[in-house]
Amino acid sequence: MGDSGEDYTGEDYNYTYACNLEYEDLGKLKVGHQQSEPIHIISVVVYIISIMLGLIGNGMVIWVMAFKIKKTTNSVWLLNLAIADFVFVLFLPFYIDYILRDFHWDFGLAMCKINSFVSVMNMYASVLFLTVLSVDRYVSLVHLNWSRRHRTVHRAWLMCGCIWAMAALLSCPALIFRDTLRLHDHVLCYNNFHMQNGYKAAMIHITIVTIRTTVGFLLPLTAISVTGILLSIKVRNSGGSVHMSSFSKTVTAVILAFFLCWAPFHAFSLMELSIHSSVYLHHILKSGFPLATSLGFFNSCINPLLYILLGKKVRHILKSACLNVTKSSLRELSQSISATEIESVPGTHLDSSPDDYLTSSTL
């Protein structure tokens, strides 16, 4: 296995599945490759921005949805969506370190598997939660009687559990095939399909990409588009009895943001399947794949911004919560200062009763 990378050196870039590597891994084997290339610097900047905005924004959404508002099915969907994004951005520093070390993985085999598993699971969980949110929005507006009987918070949590389980199951290939390889003075974190037969390795790769593109993009896009069209027709034909709320508009923006951010990644993943038969695709993928991946990862910090910009109720809740926290902090600070002043008075103690204090102060 140590010599497998030799098929991808020099300037001819002869792609072969003998390496058992996906393109994003193959690109790291190029002789003379440097992390200082502009594309990778841009990726690092995007990752850093995603971490800062993602931790703060998704943290605030989790706080609001979990503790500051009444539990509804909508808040359950948004809470779990925020949790998926929050956990994902916690692992982004590993990607940053990997790039800045010139694609040298320094965290061991287990973290190589877990890091990839979390990123893939976030993608699946996010799109599945958005799909359920879209279908639930359609049902709640069009089938009122049914939704009043069956649309409960308890069932929403059960559905969330099923979504997490399904996302974890779909992400298992990362735990199975992700591996580390020492190549010269670098350690790569890559996909090792454990196949000496290049055809079988290619089939595994094609199967993984096909499932990821179909379940993680095309089927959800179809379901969301159909429910959106049906809902629009219902609103148009309702004569004003059914209308789109500000929450529905926010959900629409969140869904559009997800598919716009992840569409380039899935497009390049499909192109990657043909790179072994086309040398020209290498240059396109080399430039586009890092940026497409960065854009997909950036989606994890967009949702909170959309909630704040488009959701009046969310803005009001955040404003009230921030004011309450500020007032509470000032109150505690004032009490702390008062206690300090009392302690500084000679002959007084905090555990003294008010009468003792009055007596001692008059002596």
N, C-alpha and C positions, 0 to 999 in steps of 0.2 A: 504493500500500500504506500510505502514511502516514496516510490518512484512514479506513482500514478499521475502526479502533477506535471511530469515531463511532457505529456501530450499537449500541454497548453502553455508552451513557452515560445519565445521568439515572436516574429511578426506575422506568421501565417495563421495563428489562432485556430488550429485544427481542433474542432470541437469533437469530443468523443465521450460517450457515456461510461467508458472504462474508468473515468475518474470518479463516477458516482457523485457528481457535484451538480448543483443547480447553477444557473448563470451568475447569480449574485456571489456565489462562492468561487466560481471559476475566475471571475474578474480579479479576485484577490491574489491569484497565482501568477499574474503577469510579472515578468522580470522587470525590475526597475520601477514598479508601481510605487507611488508615494501618496500618503494620506493628505499631502498638502494640495492635491489637485482641487481646483475651484469647486467642482461638483460635491466633493466630500466635505469641504469646508462649509458649503451651503447647507448640507445635510446636518452637520453638527450644530449650526446656528438654529436651524428649524427645530432640532431636537431640544435644544436648550430652551427656546421659546415655548415649546410644547410642555416641557416640564414645569416651568414657572406658571404659565397660565393654567395648565391642566391640574396641578396640585391645588392651587388657590381656588379656581373656578369650580372644579368638581367637588372639592372639599366643602365649599359653601353650599352647593346644591345638595350634597348628602346631609349636611347639617340642617338645612331648611326642610327638606323632604322627610327626614327622619324625626325631627324634634319640634319643628315650628308650625306645621300645618296638620290639619286633620287627614288621617289616612284614607285615601281613595284609590281606586284602581289606577288612575292616571299617575298619582304620586308614586305608586309602587313601581310602575314601568320606568318612570324617570329616575327613581332612586337606584334601581338595579343598573340602569344604563350608566349613571354617574359612577357607580361602584366599579363597573367594568373598565371605564376610562381611567379612573383614579388608580386602580391597581396596575394598569398598563403603563402609565407614565412613571410609576415608581421604578419600573425596570428599564426605562430609557437610558439612565446613566451607564448601563452596561454597553449599550450600543455606542454611546459617545466614547467611552474608554476604548472600545474595540477599534473604532476608526482612528482615534488619536494615537494609538499604539501601532499604527500602520497595519491594521487588521491582524493583530496578535491577541489571541484569547488567553486571558490570564486568570480565569475563574474556575477552571476545572470542567470535567465532563457533565456533572450533575447540573450545574448552573447553565451550561450550554444548552441542555435539553429544556430546562425549566424556562429560560428566557425566551426561547423560540415558542414553547408551548403557550406561555402567557400572551404573547403578541398575536398568535393565531386565534386563541380562544377569545381575546378581546374583539377581534374582527367578527367572528361568528356570533358572539353574544350580542354585540352592538346591533348588527343587522337583524338578528332574530327578535330582539326587543323592539326595534323600530317597526318590524313587520307586524308584530302582535299589537303594538300601539296603533298602527294605522287601521288594522282590521277592527280593533276594539272601538276606535273612534267612529268607524262606519256603522257598526252594530248599535252603538249607543245613540246615534242620531236617527237611524233608519228603522231599527227594530226596538222601539222603546219598551213595549210590554215584555218582550223576551229578556232584554237587558236588565230590567228592574227585578226580575225574578232570579236570574242566574249570574248577573255581573256583580260579584262580591269581592271584597278585599282578600278574604281567605282563599278564594279560587285564583285570584290574581297571584298570590304568593305561591300556590301550587304550580301554576303555569311558569312562574319564574324559576322554580326548582327544576322543572322539566327542561327549560331553556338552558340553564347552566349545565345540566347533565349532558344535553345534546351537544353544546359547544365544547365541553371537555372531551366527549367521545370523538368528535370530528377533529380535534386537535391532537389526538393520540399519536398520529404519525410523527410529530415532532419529538415525542418521547422515545419512539422506536428507532427512528432513522438518524436523528441528530447525533453527531459524533465529533470528536476532536482529532486532529491530525497534525503532527509536527512536520513542517516542511522547511528545510534549511534552519533558519533561526526564528521561525514564526510557528505559532500554534493556531490552526484554523478551527473554527466552529462551523461545521458543514453538514450536508446531508449525505450520509453513507448508506446506500441502499443494500449493502451486503451481498451484491451480486457480481460474480465473475462474468456472467453472461450479459453483454451490453444490451441485448434486446429486452431481457427481463427487467434490467434496471431502468431502461427507457419506459417500459410499460408502467412500472411503479410510479415514475415521475409524472407521466401523462395522467395516470389515474388520480394522483393527489391533486394536480393542478385542475383537472376537470371537475372533481368534487368541490374543490375550493371555489372555483369560478361559478359553478352551477348553484350550489347550496348557499354560498356566501355572497352571491351577487345577482345572478340572473333570475332565480326563482323568487327571492324577496322583491326584486325590482318589478317582476310581473305581478305579484300579489298586491304590492303597494299601488302600482299603476291602475290595476283593475278596480280596487276599492276606491281609489281617488276619483276615477272617472265615474263610477256608479254614484258616489257621494255628490259629485258636481251635478250630475243629471237630476238627482233627487232634490237638491237645493234649487235648481233652476225650475223644476216642475212643481215645487211645493207652494208657490205663490206667497212666499214669505213666512210660511209656518215653520220651515227649517232654515236655519242660518248658520254660517260658519262663525264660531267664536274666535276670540284672540288666541286661545289655546290651540285651536285647530290650525290657525295660521302659523303659530310657532312650531308645531309638530311638522307641518309641511316644510318649513325652512330647514329644520333639523334633518329631515329625510333627504331633501335635496343636497344638503351639505355633505351628508355621508356618501351618497352615490357619486357626487362630483369629485370628492377626495379619493375614493377608492377605485373609480373607473380606470384611471391610467395604470394603476398597479395590476389590475386583472388583465388589461390589454397587453401589457408587457409580459405578464406570466404566460399568456397564450402565445405570444411571439417567441418566447424563450423555447417553446417546444419545437420550433422549426430552425433553431440556430445551427443545429448539427448539419443541416442541408443547405445553409446559406451563410457564406462568410460575411456578406454585407450587413446582415442583421447584428453582427457583433458590435459594430460601432454605434448603431442606434441604441442597443440595449446598454452598452457601456455608459452612454451619456444619459439615457432616460430612466433606467431602472432605479438608481439612487434617488433621483428627484421624485419619481413616482412613489417610492417607498416612503420618503419623507412626507409627501403630501398626504398619504394614507394615515401615517402616524399622527400628523397634525390635526386630523379630525377629532382626536381625543380631547382636544382643548377648545374646540369650536362651540360645542353645545351650550356650555354655561354662558358664553358671550351672546348667543342667540336668545337664551332665556331672558337675559337682562335687557337686551335691545328691543325684543318684541313682546315680552310678557309683562304686562302692567302689574298683574298680581304678584309676580315674582319680585319685581322691582320694589313694590310696596312692602312685601314681607322682608326683603333684605334690608331696606331702609329702616323699618321698625326694629328689626333684630339688631342691627348695628347701633341704633340709638339706645336700645335697652342695654346692650353690652357696655356701651360707653358710660351710660348713667350708673350701671352697677359698678364698673371699675372706679368711677369717680367717687361713688359712695364708699366703697371699700378703702380707697386712698384717704378719704376724709376721716373715716373711723380710725385708720391706722395712725394718721397724724395726731388725732385727738388722744389716742392711747399713748403715743410717744410723749406728748406734752404732759399727760398725767404722771407718767413714769418719771419725768424729769423734775417734778415737784418734790423737794426734800421731805422725807418722812412719810411718803405715801406709797401704797402698794396696790397693784391691780386687783388683788383678791380682797381688799378692804371693802367693807360695806359703806354705803353713802353716809350713814350716821357716824361711822368711825372717821371718815374723811372730814366731815363737818367738825367733829370734836377736835381732831388733831390740828385742824387749820385755825381753830379759835384759841388754842393754848398759847 
